Structures are given as C-alpha cells and as structure tokens.
Amino acid sequence: MSIEAKVRDLEAVGDSRWAWAHYLDTVRELVSLSDAKSVIEIGGGRSPSFSEADVAALGIDYTSNDISERELARAPEWVGKAHFDVQTADAGVIAPFAESFDLAFSKMVMEHVASYERAY
C-alpha cells in the first residue's frame, strides 16, 4: 500500500473513536510505508508515544519534542530530545532540526497552539 492509499483509507473512516483506538498502529504503518528512519513526535515530552521496544522494532531514530524543557528533561534516556515551540515565528529556533526527520507526528497538540499555520 502507498501512503496516498493509506490517507484515502483514513479519510474514508471519518470516525474519531476509531482514530483514537488505532492512532499508534496508524503511525507505525506510516513509518513503515514511508520507510522513515528518523521520526519526531511533536509534544511527546516526558511520555513519548512509542516505547523503546517499539523504536527498536521499527528501526528508527526517535525524538520527542516539547515546549517545556522541564518536561523534556523527564523523557527516557533512550529517546532523542528537541526543545522548541512548534509554532514559533523564530526560524532560528527550529533551524537546527530542519530536514532532520523523515516523519513528524503529534497527538493532542494542535489545540494548544495559537498559530497552527506556523506549526505546520
């Protein structure tokens, strides 16, 4: 299956309960379909969605991002850490991370940002 086909399948579902229940399985599938080697979770903080075993099974470099340095400092040692505000207007803040990731995902982040256009 291609990523485009997967997106069409996901659009056809249109059920938030299904999306919630299948979120991580869907991200795992997108990692595999895209052949991603470096993945960042926006807003993962101290509790990244994937476990160390998941990351090993997927064969990826995994980074957790958070706006809070304190939260990010509590993330497990095995996860990479990226401290920045995803919707910052200061391109210099995110420049060190530019083109570093094959796939980015988030869960329950966009409702907390003032500018989702900048975040995307």
Helices and strands as residue ranges (DSSP letters): H 3-13, H 16-21, H 23-34, E 38-42, H 52-58, E 61-66, H 69-73, E 80-83, H 91-94, G 95-97, E 103-106, G 110-112, H 116-119
